[in-house]
Every structure is written in structure tokens, then in C-alpha cells.
Amino acid sequence: MTKRDRLDSLLAEHDIESVWFARPNSFAWLTGGDNVIDREGDIGVAAVGYDGDTFRVVTNSIEGTRLRDEEFPDGMPVTEYPWYESSLADAVSEHADTPAAADFDVPGFESVDASPLRQPLTDEDADAYRQLGTETAAAVEAICRKLDPDDTEREIVSAFRGALDARDIETPVALVGGSERAQQYRHYTPTEAKLGDYAHVSVTAERAGLHASCTRTVAFDAPEWLAERHEAAATVETTALAATQRFGTEAVEGSEGSEGRDGRAKDVFAAIQDAYDRVGYPGEWEYHHQGGAAGYAGREWIATPTTDDVIRLPMAYAWNPTVQGAKSEDTALVDEDRIEILTQTGDWPTEAVTALDDDVTLPRPSILEL
């Protein structure tokens, strides 16, 4: 089903004439363009609308020319309103075919959650994702190979933010944890602490709306327990990916299209809980979220014991299990017959890790010894 088909279904289901999107991830999903000026805001400076026939953009008079020239060179219609006379919401309300819906607050419009519309990924999404994943991993791994135990966490974050920015990639999440803080915290926001015996580098990168997450571990004088905990986390992650494929396939087979009835996020979460028990770390899942579906958000949803979101395929998934002081994370494109690791380069050392309940073996990043 194409993006246009999904929007047509939405218009018919809600009996509306148009639908509008101004949140940056959904704007990028539909246009491939960027509507962000202030990255602290939830809403961009332009909205894209669809009326069952055409797409068009509404923006203020400051941004119109730039959007036409740089974001929509192929001719997306752009309507401008004077920046000093109106707001984006009021301008959309004035120009939209009504009744209408929007993913931001527009008076008189229905509210729409765009996340289900963005699932599953299209072939074009997958192609762009492959490039983003490879470039993200390449940038992170290049920095990791140059680490030194006396480097500070903040220095490393600065380095890989710069490396990713040079590739036109944003970094909404940038974490570096040296050996002391990586054992204390699951989210090791960078400080002036030195790396010490080992370090985790965790990134969520974004380009054109798509998000790719990965974690790499580098050791200089690894604690004796690190390798075993790292392997345990990698086993849980592989088990989660295999369960995603199994439950997602069941969802597709159990109904028409991708609106599955059986495969749910909570089913994969149950497999994750069981995996922690079986690798010898029961209850570790309680200390950090385990990840979920990725795409035009860092996580389209995060799995919990009760999350009822459908496992849709093909879709990107980023599971990120942790065992105190260790973590395993990559972004993978999961389809019925393939699990493709997107955030890999082929240059990082890996180990073959087998899922606990499925005949699935995946290359998972090893600890890089420096």
C-alpha cells in the first residue's frame, strides 16, 4: 500500500476532505523535505496537506522561497501567508478543504496520529534507510577506533556529532558512557568524566525524517564480566528481532494486508522477558526500556508488557537490551523472510549470535579491544 493509498483510506474512514501534517517527522515522511527551523519546537514552519488528489504546502512568507528552491525543487505547490498576520494553524484552516484533520492543533480540525500511517515502510523508505544506517555506523565506528581511556565523554560526543553533521545527519540522541558511569546508569548522558577501562557509544541519528540507532562498545582494559554480559544482551536482542519476525509474519498471514490480529508488541516483549531469564539476568528489563519499532521517529512505539501495537512488516526495529554495564543495539529492517541489519559497515568485529526460540543467527557487534 502506497503512502497515498493510506491517506485515501484515512480520508474515507474519517469522512473528511483533507489531512494536514506539520510535525517534522510526518512532514518528511510525505515530502522528503525539512520544515524545521527551531529544533526545540514540536511543529515545523510548514504544513503539507492532501485532499485525495494533490499535495500542497502552506508556510509563512519567510520560508516559501527557500522551500521551493531547496526542499521541493520538483515543484510541490507552496502557498504563503504573511508571517506577521497569521499563524501556521490559522493559515492551514483558511486554505484547507474542510472538514479536515491535522497532526497538530488546528481549530475545528480533527486530530490524527500519523505514526500508524508511517507503518510499514515503503521500498523507497527502506532504500533511504540503508544509506542512513551505513553512514551512521561508519561515522560512529570511525570515532570509536580512535578512542583513548583519557578522552572525556563530552569530547567523544562532540566528535561524532561533527562526523554525522558532515554527512547531513542530525543526532537527536548522543550518549557516551565511560566505564564508571556505564555501570551506574542506563542512559549515560555525557559528562567530563574520562572513559577509563571501557566505553559505550550510543546514537540515534536522523536524516530526512528517518531515525537509526546503534551502540558500540570499546574496551581498553575490560572488566572480567563485560564479555559475558555483552553476550547476554546480544542474545536478548537477537531473540527480540527473531520474535519480531515471527509475530510479524503471523500478523500478515492472519489477515488481509498489514492489519494483523495476532502479532503485537507485547508478544515480543514477553519473549524479551523470557530471554533475560534464560541468559541468567531475570528482571534486568525493568531498568531500561527495551526499544521497539523505528522509522520516522526514534521509536514509533516502545514495547511494554501491555503495548498492543501491531507488528507490521516490512518495518525497522531497534531493540536495545541492557545488562548492567553492557548493551546491545542496532537498527534492523525486518521482513517476513529477512532480518537486515541497517546500522552496519562490515568493518566492525562481530560474533554470530543465535536466538533462543527461533532458527535465526545474526552478526552482532563484538567489543572492540584497543
C-alpha atoms as a printed R data frame, in Angstrom:
    type eleno elety resid chain resno       x       y      z
1   ATOM     1    CA   MET     A     1   0.000   0.000  0.000
2   ATOM     2    CA   THR     A     2   1.465   3.373 -1.024
3   ATOM     3    CA   LYS     A     3   1.501   6.454  1.171
4   ATOM     4    CA   ARG     A     4  -1.218   7.969 -0.994
5   ATOM     5    CA   ASP     A     5  -3.337   4.828 -0.534
6   ATOM     6    CA   ARG     A     6  -3.005   5.106  3.238
7   ATOM     7    CA   LEU     A     7  -4.076   8.740  3.154
8   ATOM     8    CA   ASP     A     8  -7.026   7.928  0.901
9   ATOM     9    CA   SER     A     9  -8.144   5.316  3.429
10  ATOM    10    CA   LEU     A    10  -7.815   7.870  6.226
11  ATOM    11    CA   LEU     A    11  -9.946  10.418  4.358
12  ATOM    12    CA   ALA     A    12 -12.619   7.816  3.701
13  ATOM    13    CA   GLU     A    13 -12.585   6.396  7.228
14  ATOM    14    CA   HIS     A    14 -12.953   9.822  8.865
15  ATOM    15    CA   ASP     A    15 -15.225  11.251  6.120
16  ATOM    16    CA   ILE     A    16 -13.006  14.315  5.705
17  ATOM    17    CA   GLU     A    17 -11.830  16.321  2.709
18  ATOM    18    CA   SER     A    18  -8.175  16.867  3.598
19  ATOM    19    CA   VAL     A    19  -5.489  15.990  6.125
20  ATOM    20    CA   TRP     A    20  -2.508  18.110  7.175
21  ATOM    21    CA   PHE     A    21   0.880  17.378  8.737
22  ATOM    22    CA   ALA     A    22   3.253  19.866 10.354
23  ATOM    23    CA   ARG     A    23   5.197  17.654 12.753
24  ATOM    24    CA   PRO     A    24   8.692  17.303 11.272
25  ATOM    25    CA   ASN     A    25   8.788  13.503 11.032
26  ATOM    26    CA   SER     A    26   5.475  13.232  9.176
27  ATOM    27    CA   PHE     A    27   6.268  16.250  7.003
28  ATOM    28    CA   ALA     A    28   9.482  14.496  5.964
29  ATOM    29    CA   TRP     A    29   7.638  11.179  5.501
30  ATOM    30    CA   LEU     A    30   5.353  12.757  2.895
31  ATOM    31    CA   THR     A    31   7.602  15.304  1.210
32  ATOM    32    CA   GLY     A    32  11.194  14.240  1.824
33  ATOM    33    CA   GLY     A    33  11.736  17.850  2.910
34  ATOM    34    CA   ASP     A    34  12.650  19.548  6.170
35  ATOM    35    CA   ASN     A    35  10.265  22.036  7.799
36  ATOM    36    CA   VAL     A    36  12.389  22.665 10.911
37  ATOM    37    CA   ILE     A    37  13.986  25.963 11.888
38  ATOM    38    CA   ASP     A    38  13.765  25.794 15.678
39  ATOM    39    CA   ARG     A    39  14.626  22.273 16.837
40  ATOM    40    CA   GLU     A    40  13.133  22.890 20.259
41  ATOM    41    CA   GLY     A    41   9.643  23.036 18.783
42  ATOM    42    CA   ASP     A    42   7.266  20.144 18.087
43  ATOM    43    CA   ILE     A    43   5.830  21.818 14.984
44  ATOM    44    CA   GLY     A    44   7.722  22.955 11.892
45  ATOM    45    CA   VAL     A    45   7.303  26.141  9.891
46  ATOM    46    CA   ALA     A    46   5.291  24.476  7.114
47  ATOM    47    CA   ALA     A    47   2.436  22.001  6.811
48  ATOM    48    CA   VAL     A    48   1.752  19.605  3.964
49  ATOM    49    CA   GLY     A    49  -1.821  18.754  3.071
50  ATOM    50    CA   TYR     A    50  -3.504  16.073  0.968
51  ATOM    51    CA   ASP     A    51  -7.043  16.348 -0.414
52  ATOM    52    CA   GLY     A    52  -7.429  12.997 -2.152
53  ATOM    53    CA   ASP     A    53  -5.889  14.354 -5.340
54  ATOM    54    CA   THR     A    54  -2.883  16.594 -4.725
55  ATOM    55    CA   PHE     A    55  -0.325  17.507 -2.082
56  ATOM    56    CA   ARG     A    56   0.386  21.127 -1.231
57  ATOM    57    CA   VAL     A    57   2.351  23.036  1.364
58  ATOM    58    CA   VAL     A    58   1.359  26.054  3.446
59  ATOM    59    CA   THR     A    59   4.123  28.142  5.041
60  ATOM    60    CA   ASN     A    60   4.934  31.709  6.006
61  ATOM    61    CA   SER     A    61   6.383  34.340  3.689
62  ATOM    62    CA   ILE     A    62   9.843  33.958  5.226
63  ATOM    63    CA   GLU     A    63  10.192  30.315  4.225
64  ATOM    64    CA   GLY     A    64   8.298  29.991  0.958
65  ATOM    65    CA   THR     A    65  11.122  30.769 -1.476
66  ATOM    66    CA   ARG     A    66  13.649  28.591  0.346
67  ATOM    67    CA   LEU     A    67  11.269  25.645  0.498
68  ATOM    68    CA   ARG     A    68  10.548  25.925 -3.229
69  ATOM    69    CA   ASP     A    69  14.231  26.197 -4.119
70  ATOM    70    CA   GLU     A    70  15.831  23.740 -1.713
71  ATOM    71    CA   GLU     A    71  13.238  21.357 -0.282
72  ATOM    72    CA   PHE     A    72  10.842  20.950 -3.230
73  ATOM    73    CA   PRO     A    73  12.822  21.545 -6.424
74  ATOM    74    CA   ASP     A    74  10.435  19.266 -8.354
75  ATOM    75    CA   GLY     A    75   7.551  21.660 -7.998
76  ATOM    76    CA   MET     A    76   5.488  20.963 -4.866
77  ATOM    77    CA   PRO     A    77   2.810  23.730 -4.743
78  ATOM    78    CA   VAL     A    78   3.595  26.149 -1.894
79  ATOM    79    CA   THR     A    79   1.114  28.700 -0.539
80  ATOM    80    CA   GLU     A    80   2.491  31.554  1.572
81  ATOM    81    CA   TYR     A    81   0.850  33.647  4.254
82  ATOM    82    CA   PRO     A    82   2.300  36.894  5.707
83  ATOM    83    CA   TRP     A    83   4.356  35.917  8.753
84  ATOM    84    CA   TYR     A    84   3.167  38.998 10.655
85  ATOM    85    CA   GLU     A    85  -0.567  38.474 10.072
86  ATOM    86    CA   SER     A    86  -1.253  34.843 10.882
87  ATOM    87    CA   SER     A    87  -0.093  31.561 12.381
88  ATOM    88    CA   LEU     A    88   0.510  28.273 10.606
89  ATOM    89    CA   ALA     A    89  -2.598  26.764 12.181
90  ATOM    90    CA   ASP     A    90  -4.786  29.703 11.111
91  ATOM    91    CA   ALA     A    91  -3.343  29.674  7.590
92  ATOM    92    CA   VAL     A    92  -3.992  25.938  7.206
93  ATOM    93    CA   SER     A    93  -7.529  26.448  8.469
94  ATOM    94    CA   GLU     A    94  -8.047  29.178  5.857
95  ATOM    95    CA   HIS     A    95  -6.658  27.215  2.898
96  ATOM    96    CA   ALA     A    96  -7.749  23.652  3.686
97  ATOM    97    CA   ASP     A    97 -10.668  21.788  2.191
98  ATOM    98    CA   THR     A    98 -12.928  21.012  5.125
99  ATOM    99    CA   PRO     A    99 -13.901  19.059  7.122
100 ATOM   100    CA   ALA     A   100 -10.261  18.226  7.787
101 ATOM   101    CA   ALA     A   101  -7.815  16.650 10.210
102 ATOM   102    CA   ALA     A   102  -4.273  17.524 11.263
103 ATOM   103    CA   ASP     A   103  -1.413  16.150 13.333
104 ATOM   104    CA   PHE     A   104  -1.162  19.489 15.170
105 ATOM   105    CA   ASP     A   105  -3.661  21.763 16.830
106 ATOM   106    CA   VAL     A   106  -5.812  23.482 14.214
107 ATOM   107    CA   PRO     A   107  -9.110  24.951 15.449
108 ATOM   108    CA   GLY     A   108 -12.076  22.938 14.180
109 ATOM   109    CA   PHE     A   109  -9.942  20.103 12.783
110 ATOM   110    CA   GLU     A   110  -9.924  16.512 13.939
111 ATOM   111    CA   SER     A   111  -6.724  15.204 15.473
112 ATOM   112    CA   VAL     A   112  -4.802  12.467 13.662
113 ATOM   113    CA   ASP     A   113  -1.938  10.295 14.904
114 ATOM   114    CA   ALA     A   114   0.436   9.907 11.965
115 ATOM   115    CA   SER     A   115   2.509   7.082 13.407
116 ATOM   116    CA   PRO     A   116   0.224   4.232 12.208
117 ATOM   117    CA   LEU     A   117   0.215   5.789  8.731
118 ATOM   118    CA   ARG     A   118   4.017   5.577  8.615
119 ATOM   119    CA   GLN     A   119   3.961   1.803  9.168
120 ATOM   120    CA   PRO     A   120   5.042  -0.351  7.405
121 ATOM   121    CA   LEU     A   121   7.928   1.181  5.466
122 ATOM   122    CA   THR     A   122   7.773   1.569  1.695
123 ATOM   123    CA   ASP     A   123  10.517   0.373 -0.650
124 ATOM   124    CA   GLU     A   124  11.714   3.964 -1.014
125 ATOM   125    CA   ASP     A   125  11.874   4.334  2.761
126 ATOM   126    CA   ALA     A   126  13.921   1.138  3.017
127 ATOM   127    CA   ASP     A   127  16.419   2.297  0.395
128 ATOM   128    CA   ALA     A   128  16.955   5.609  2.185
129 ATOM   129    CA   TYR     A   129  17.225   3.748  5.492
130 ATOM   130    CA   ARG     A   130  20.011   1.520  4.199
131 ATOM   131    CA   GLN     A   131  22.091   4.540  3.275
132 ATOM   132    CA   LEU     A   132  21.393   6.300  6.570
133 ATOM   133    CA   GLY     A   133  22.224   3.184  8.582
134 ATOM   134    CA   THR     A   134  25.517   2.549  6.804
135 ATOM   135    CA   GLU     A   135  26.655   6.159  7.079
136 ATOM   136    CA   THR     A   136  25.662   6.380 10.743
137 ATOM   137    CA   ALA     A   137  27.580   3.237 11.644
138 ATOM   138    CA   ALA     A   138  30.587   4.351  9.597
139 ATOM   139    CA   ALA     A   139  30.792   7.679 11.414
140 ATOM   140    CA   VAL     A   140  30.363   6.172 14.874
141 ATOM   141    CA   GLU     A   141  32.787   3.315 14.282
142 ATOM   142    CA   ALA     A   142  35.471   5.612 12.867
143 ATOM   143    CA   ILE     A   143  35.382   7.695 16.052
144 ATOM   144    CA   CYS     A   144  35.349   4.578 18.241
145 ATOM   145    CA   ARG     A   145  38.583   3.276 16.705
146 ATOM   146    CA   LYS     A   146  40.382   6.425 17.831
147 ATOM   147    CA   LEU     A   147  39.230   6.438 21.458
148 ATOM   148    CA   ASP     A   148  41.650   6.694 24.346
149 ATOM   149    CA   PRO     A   149  40.955   5.960 28.034
150 ATOM   150    CA   ASP     A   150  41.799   9.591 28.897
151 ATOM   151    CA   ASP     A   151  39.228  11.001 26.475
152 ATOM   152    CA   THR     A   152  36.207  12.550 28.161
153 ATOM   153    CA   GLU     A   153  32.638  11.577 27.368
154 ATOM   154    CA   ARG     A   154  31.842  15.087 26.127
155 ATOM   155    CA   GLU     A   155  34.827  15.121 23.791
156 ATOM   156    CA   ILE     A   156  33.606  11.940 22.133
157 ATOM   157    CA   VAL     A   157  30.047  13.196 21.752
158 ATOM   158    CA   SER     A   158  31.390  16.354 20.104
159 ATOM   159    CA   ALA     A   159  33.474  14.262 17.716
160 ATOM   160    CA   PHE     A   160  30.739  12.008 16.469
161 ATOM   161    CA   ARG     A   161  28.158  14.810 16.301
162 ATOM   162    CA   GLY     A   162  30.577  16.584 13.969
163 ATOM   163    CA   ALA     A   163  31.213  13.454 11.915
164 ATOM   164    CA   LEU     A   164  27.496  12.875 11.464
165 ATOM   165    CA   ASP     A   165  26.738  16.529 10.747
166 ATOM   166    CA   ALA     A   166  29.310  16.399  7.932
167 ATOM   167    CA   ARG     A   167  27.119  13.691  6.402
168 ATOM   168    CA   ASP     A   168  23.959  15.837  6.775
169 ATOM   169    CA   ILE     A   169  22.795  13.649  9.674
170 ATOM   170    CA   GLU     A   170  21.271  15.023 12.889
171 ATOM   171    CA   THR     A   171  21.867  13.383 16.284
172 ATOM   172    CA   PRO     A   172  18.782  13.708 18.495
173 ATOM   173    CA   VAL     A   173  20.328  11.190 20.919
174 ATOM   174    CA   ALA     A   174  24.069  11.185 21.628
175 ATOM   175    CA   LEU     A   175  25.291   9.214 24.644
176 ATOM   176    CA   VAL     A   176  28.757   8.230 25.763
177 ATOM   177    CA   GLY     A   177  29.359   6.341 28.978
178 ATOM   178    CA   GLY     A   178  32.789   5.613 30.376
179 ATOM   179    CA   SER     A   179  33.376   2.515 32.476
180 ATOM   180    CA   GLU     A   180  32.248   4.047 35.770
181 ATOM   181    CA   ARG     A   181  29.050   5.741 34.594
182 ATOM   182    CA   ALA     A   182  28.076   2.973 32.136
183 ATOM   183    CA   GLN     A   183  27.761   0.670 35.148
184 ATOM   184    CA   GLN     A   184  25.725   3.191 37.152
185 ATOM   185    CA   TYR     A   185  23.264   4.445 34.536
186 ATOM   186    CA   ARG     A   186  21.405   3.040 31.550
187 ATOM   187    CA   HIS     A   187  21.244   6.494 29.926
188 ATOM   188    CA   TYR     A   188  24.791   7.788 30.203
189 ATOM   189    CA   THR     A   189  24.397  11.418 29.204
190 ATOM   190    CA   PRO     A   190  27.921  12.724 28.577
191 ATOM   191    CA   THR     A   191  29.969  14.491 31.254
192 ATOM   192    CA   GLU     A   192  33.591  15.489 31.764
193 ATOM   193    CA   ALA     A   193  34.337  12.002 33.126
194 ATOM   194    CA   LYS     A   194  37.145  10.120 31.403
195 ATOM   195    CA   LEU     A   195  36.345   6.878 29.608
196 ATOM   196    CA   GLY     A   196  38.526   4.685 31.790
197 ATOM   197    CA   ASP     A   197  38.553   0.920 31.240
198 ATOM   198    CA   TYR     A   198  35.822   0.789 28.570
199 ATOM   199    CA   ALA     A   199  33.057   2.866 26.991
200 ATOM   200    CA   HIS     A   200  29.656   2.649 25.336
201 ATOM   201    CA   VAL     A   201  28.762   4.976 22.463
202 ATOM   202    CA   SER     A   202  25.016   5.129 21.709
203 ATOM   203    CA   VAL     A   203  23.485   7.222 18.932
204 ATOM   204    CA   THR     A   204  20.116   7.872 17.392
205 ATOM   205    CA   ALA     A   205  20.720   9.605 14.063
206 ATOM   206    CA   GLU     A   206  18.164  11.282 11.802
207 ATOM   207    CA   ARG     A   207  18.070  12.317  8.177
208 ATOM   208    CA   ALA     A   208  15.026  13.176  6.060
209 ATOM   209    CA   GLY     A   209  12.844  12.053  8.945
210 ATOM   210    CA   LEU     A   210  14.235   8.521  9.265
211 ATOM   211    CA   HIS     A   211  15.932   7.506 12.536
212 ATOM   212    CA   ALA     A   212  18.705   4.948 13.022
213 ATOM   213    CA   SER     A   213  20.029   3.830 16.420
214 ATOM   214    CA   CYS     A   214  23.165   1.888 17.290
215 ATOM   215    CA   THR     A   215  25.515   1.219 20.197
216 ATOM   216    CA   ARG     A   216  29.189   0.261 20.089
217 ATOM   217    CA   THR     A   217  31.414  -0.870 22.967
218 ATOM   218    CA   VAL     A   218  35.151  -0.211 23.112
219 ATOM   219    CA   ALA     A   219  37.424  -1.664 25.806
220 ATOM   220    CA   PHE     A   220  40.940  -0.716 26.872
221 ATOM   221    CA   ASP     A   221  41.172  -2.904 29.986
222 ATOM   222    CA   ALA     A   222  37.855  -4.728 30.055
223 ATOM   223    CA   PRO     A   223  36.404  -5.950 33.355
224 ATOM   224    CA   GLU     A   224  36.231  -9.737 33.547
225 ATOM   225    CA   TRP     A   225  32.431  -9.718 33.497
226 ATOM   226    CA   LEU     A   226  31.960  -7.420 30.481
227 ATOM   227    CA   ALA     A   227  32.186 -10.029 27.705
228 ATOM   228    CA   GLU     A   228  29.652 -12.327 29.348
229 ATOM   229    CA   ARG     A   229  27.126  -9.531 29.968
230 ATOM   230    CA   HIS     A   230  27.659  -8.194 26.452
231 ATOM   231    CA   GLU     A   231  26.905 -11.648 25.035
232 ATOM   232    CA   ALA     A   232  23.790 -11.902 27.204
233 ATOM   233    CA   ALA     A   233  22.476  -8.550 25.942
234 ATOM   234    CA   ALA     A   234  23.235  -9.543 22.332
235 ATOM   235    CA   THR     A   235  21.335 -12.803 22.812
236 ATOM   236    CA   VAL     A   236  18.298 -10.945 24.132
237 ATOM   237    CA   GLU     A   237  18.469  -8.513 21.199
238 ATOM   238    CA   THR     A   238  18.731 -11.314 18.627
239 ATOM   239    CA   THR     A   239  15.853 -13.150 20.292
240 ATOM   240    CA   ALA     A   240  13.775  -9.944 20.122
241 ATOM   241    CA   LEU     A   241  14.477  -9.493 16.399
242 ATOM   242    CA   ALA     A   242  13.624 -13.131 15.669
243 ATOM   243    CA   ALA     A   243  10.391 -12.847 17.662
244 ATOM   244    CA   THR     A   244   9.550  -9.651 15.785
245 ATOM   245    CA   GLN     A   245   9.841 -11.522 12.504
246 ATOM   246    CA   ARG     A   246   7.838 -14.492 13.800
247 ATOM   247    CA   PHE     A   247   4.991 -12.459 15.241
248 ATOM   248    CA   GLY     A   248   5.032 -10.009 12.360
249 ATOM   249    CA   THR     A   249   4.739 -12.831  9.836
250 ATOM   250    CA   GLU     A   250   1.823 -14.248 11.801
251 ATOM   251    CA   ALA     A   251   0.174 -10.841 11.728
252 ATOM   252    CA   VAL     A   252   0.413 -10.619  7.935
253 ATOM   253    CA   GLU     A   253  -0.764 -14.177  7.416
254 ATOM   254    CA   GLY     A   254  -3.618 -13.756  9.879
255 ATOM   255    CA   SER     A   255  -5.398 -11.027  7.947
256 ATOM   256    CA   GLU     A   256  -5.529  -9.001  4.788
257 ATOM   257    CA   GLY     A   257  -2.692  -6.537  4.197
258 ATOM   258    CA   SER     A   258  -0.688  -5.492  7.230
259 ATOM   259    CA   GLU     A   259  -3.561  -5.100  9.701
260 ATOM   260    CA   GLY     A   260  -2.605  -8.181 11.700
261 ATOM   261    CA   ARG     A   261  -4.603  -9.520 14.634
262 ATOM   262    CA   ASP     A   262  -2.070 -11.755 16.336
263 ATOM   263    CA   GLY     A   263   1.401 -10.232 16.366
264 ATOM   264    CA   ARG     A   264   1.631  -7.474 18.932
265 ATOM   265    CA   ALA     A   265   4.406  -5.552 20.631
266 ATOM   266    CA   LYS     A   266   3.529  -7.158 23.954
267 ATOM   267    CA   ASP     A   267   4.174 -10.607 22.412
268 ATOM   268    CA   VAL     A   268   7.740  -9.623 21.541
269 ATOM   269    CA   PHE     A   269   8.128  -8.102 24.978
270 ATOM   270    CA   ALA     A   270   7.150 -11.405 26.568
271 ATOM   271    CA   ALA     A   271   9.888 -13.085 24.509
272 ATOM   272    CA   ILE     A   272  12.351 -10.464 25.759
273 ATOM   273    CA   GLN     A   273  11.391 -11.070 29.391
274 ATOM   274    CA   ASP     A   274  11.808 -14.812 28.922
275 ATOM   275    CA   ALA     A   275  15.188 -14.298 27.229
276 ATOM   276    CA   TYR     A   276  16.504 -12.304 30.171
277 ATOM   277    CA   ASP     A   277  15.511 -15.150 32.461
278 ATOM   278    CA   ARG     A   278  17.224 -17.734 30.284
279 ATOM   279    CA   VAL     A   279  20.515 -15.856 29.930
280 ATOM   280    CA   GLY     A   280  20.711 -15.570 33.699
281 ATOM   281    CA   TYR     A   281  19.584 -11.983 34.272
282 ATOM   282    CA   PRO     A   282  15.928 -12.079 35.318
283 ATOM   283    CA   GLY     A   283  14.353  -8.680 35.886
284 ATOM   284    CA   GLU     A   284  17.012  -6.698 34.029
285 ATOM   285    CA   TRP     A   285  14.318  -5.461 31.640
286 ATOM   286    CA   GLU     A   286  12.884  -3.362 34.467
287 ATOM   287    CA   TYR     A   287  15.869  -0.971 34.467
288 ATOM   288    CA   HIS     A   288  15.663   0.312 30.896
289 ATOM   289    CA   HIS     A   289  13.156   0.343 28.046
290 ATOM   290    CA   GLN     A   290  13.810  -2.398 25.506
291 ATOM   291    CA   GLY     A   291  13.125  -0.468 22.304
292 ATOM   292    CA   GLY     A   292  10.563  -1.117 19.600
293 ATOM   293    CA   ALA     A   293   9.574  -0.033 16.107
294 ATOM   294    CA   ALA     A   294  11.750   2.609 14.447
295 ATOM   295    CA   GLY     A   295  11.185   4.701 11.342
296 ATOM   296    CA   TYR     A   296  10.116   8.326 11.160
297 ATOM   297    CA   ALA     A   297  10.672   8.555 14.909
298 ATOM   298    CA   GLY     A   298  13.425   7.237 17.124
299 ATOM   299    CA   ARG     A   299  10.792   4.769 18.258
300 ATOM   300    CA   GLU     A   300   7.360   4.738 16.646
301 ATOM   301    CA   TRP     A   301   6.365   2.843 19.776
302 ATOM   302    CA   ILE     A   302   8.228   1.392 22.748
303 ATOM   303    CA   ALA     A   303   7.245  -2.106 23.816
304 ATOM   304    CA   THR     A   304   5.951  -2.803 27.324
305 ATOM   305    CA   PRO     A   305   4.139  -5.823 28.790
306 ATOM   306    CA   THR     A   306   0.841  -4.287 27.633
307 ATOM   307    CA   THR     A   307   1.735  -2.464 24.384
308 ATOM   308    CA   ASP     A   308  -0.864  -3.515 21.825
309 ATOM   309    CA   ASP     A   309   0.678  -2.066 18.661
310 ATOM   310    CA   VAL     A   310   0.666  -4.433 15.709
311 ATOM   311    CA   ILE     A   311   3.981  -5.842 14.464
312 ATOM   312    CA   ARG     A   312   3.970  -4.596 10.879
313 ATOM   313    CA   LEU     A   313   6.350  -5.827  8.189
314 ATOM   314    CA   PRO     A   314   8.480  -4.645  6.485
315 ATOM   315    CA   MET     A   315   9.459  -2.277  9.259
316 ATOM   316    CA   ALA     A   316  12.555  -1.085 11.068
317 ATOM   317    CA   TYR     A   317  13.032  -2.216 14.653
318 ATOM   318    CA   ALA     A   318  15.618  -1.100 17.188
319 ATOM   319    CA   TRP     A   319  15.731  -3.293 20.283
320 ATOM   320    CA   ASN     A   320  18.227  -2.145 22.917
321 ATOM   321    CA   PRO     A   321  18.532  -4.609 25.830
322 ATOM   322    CA   THR     A   322  20.923  -3.835 28.657
323 ATOM   323    CA   VAL     A   323  22.586  -5.906 31.338
324 ATOM   324    CA   GLN     A   324  24.199  -3.720 33.989
325 ATOM   325    CA   GLY     A   325  27.288  -2.272 32.349
326 ATOM   326    CA   ALA     A   326  26.574  -3.805 28.908
327 ATOM   327    CA   LYS     A   327  24.271  -3.003 25.992
328 ATOM   328    CA   SER     A   328  23.468  -4.317 22.513
329 ATOM   329    CA   GLU     A   329  21.675  -2.192 19.910
330 ATOM   330    CA   ASP     A   330  21.328  -1.829 16.151
331 ATOM   331    CA   THR     A   331  18.523  -0.895 13.790
332 ATOM   332    CA   ALA     A   332  17.253  -3.717 11.582
333 ATOM   333    CA   LEU     A   333  14.818  -3.929  8.693
334 ATOM   334    CA   VAL     A   334  12.588  -6.904  9.436
335 ATOM   335    CA   ASP     A   335  10.586  -8.584  6.686
336 ATOM   336    CA   GLU     A   336   8.834 -11.944  6.529
337 ATOM   337    CA   ASP     A   337  11.880 -13.739  5.183
338 ATOM   338    CA   ARG     A   338  14.816 -11.492  6.138
339 ATOM   339    CA   ILE     A   339  16.339  -9.581  9.031
340 ATOM   340    CA   GLU     A   340  18.699  -6.971  7.602
341 ATOM   341    CA   ILE     A   341  20.944  -5.056  9.985
342 ATOM   342    CA   LEU     A   342  20.925  -1.485  8.700
343 ATOM   343    CA   THR     A   343  23.495   0.097 11.031
344 ATOM   344    CA   GLN     A   344  26.499  -1.948  9.994
345 ATOM   345    CA   THR     A   345  29.545  -1.398  7.811
346 ATOM   346    CA   GLY     A   346  31.123  -4.848  7.605
347 ATOM   347    CA   ASP     A   347  34.304  -3.427  9.149
348 ATOM   348    CA   TRP     A   348  33.470  -3.838 12.843
349 ATOM   349    CA   PRO     A   349  34.247  -7.176 14.524
350 ATOM   350    CA   THR     A   350  31.137  -9.311 15.003
351 ATOM   351    CA   GLU     A   351  30.064 -12.578 16.561
352 ATOM   352    CA   ALA     A   352  27.311 -14.877 15.314
353 ATOM   353    CA   VAL     A   353  24.528 -14.866 17.918
354 ATOM   354    CA   THR     A   354  21.577 -17.284 17.785
355 ATOM   355    CA   ALA     A   355  18.061 -16.512 19.004
356 ATOM   356    CA   LEU     A   356  16.770 -18.654 21.849
357 ATOM   357    CA   ASP     A   357  13.488 -19.793 20.281
358 ATOM   358    CA   ASP     A   358  13.938 -19.344 16.532
359 ATOM   359    CA   ASP     A   359  16.327 -20.644 13.908
360 ATOM   360    CA   VAL     A   360  17.819 -17.190 13.456
361 ATOM   361    CA   THR     A   361  21.501 -16.301 13.758
362 ATOM   362    CA   LEU     A   362  22.680 -12.720 13.286
363 ATOM   363    CA   PRO     A   363  26.070 -10.985 13.310
364 ATOM   364    CA   ARG     A   364  26.172  -8.819 16.420
365 ATOM   365    CA   PRO     A   365  28.899  -6.265 17.147
366 ATOM   366    CA   SER     A   366  31.664  -7.534 19.397
367 ATOM   367    CA   ILE     A   367  33.536  -5.470 21.969
368 ATOM   368    CA   LEU     A   368  36.353  -3.677 20.165
369 ATOM   369    CA   GLU     A   369  39.576  -4.154 22.117
370 ATOM   370    CA   LEU     A   370  42.001  -1.246 21.769
